[in-house]
Amino acid sequence: MTKDTQHWYASWFDSPFYHILYKDRDHTEAQIFMDNLTEYLNIPEGGAILDLACGKGRHSVYLNSLGYNVTGVDLSENSIEFAKQFENDSLQFDVHDMCKPYKKQFDAVFNLFTSFGYFENEEDNLNTINAIKADLNEFGFGVIDFMNSDFVINNLVSEDIKTVEGIHFKQQRSLKDGYIVKDISFSAEGEYFQFQERVKAITLQDFETLFEKAGVYLLDVFGDYKLRKFDSKTSERLVMIFK
């Protein structure tokens, strides 16, 4: 079955199976990235950070533990409901569409773990950059952590099966009309499920065009979570700092 919804990400990201499939994400690596990033940006102690498309809040919770005032927002009501258990005086979560500006400004806006480029409407890529710009205060920095599309395409595994919690997830990957597509199928709880992930294969050059249109300035580009130099052929990530 496929849940009837307007956008694929609204159903898949809200599905408990999404979190099962990706439960083994490297939390240590994510924390090292946050340590490196906040130190590099020299965000003041108690500074305000917006975690844009925060999911269940793993980055938000860790950033808050470092002493930052964090707001995590996501389109998924289920993810935000889960994340709210971690709220305190300096950590809040809210359901929000990242294509639109939030209601306050921040010292930094983080969009992490390829949480960009899956919009049905191409204009929403630019709308999101404009929204991030609006969400930054005078001294704020925007950060987009995206996949390196060139590397992903050149190393695409067409098909595999990943077993998690007894569920056999069949994953089929392809490049279609400028999108990297992953078709995911599996049986669970006596039912057959099919989901699809579609992410625009946006390159650094494409982002540079979006930044220019939005009137923001690209300051630095890194190729991994240790903030090493970006190489279009060998880097797995595309981490961009702008303001």
Secondary structure, DSSP 4 states (H G I P E B T S, - for coil): -----SSHHHHHTTSHHHHHHTTT--HHHHHHHHHHHHHHHTPPTT-EEEEET-TTSHHHHHHHHTT-EEEEEES-HHHHHHHGGG-BTTEEEEE--TTS--SS-EEEEEE-SS-SS--SSTHHHHHHHHHHHHHEEEEEEEEEEEE-HHHHHHT---EEEEEETTEEEEEEEEEETTEEEEEEEEEETTEEEEEEEEEE---HHHHHHHHHHHT--EEEEESSTT-PBP-TTT-SEEEEEE-
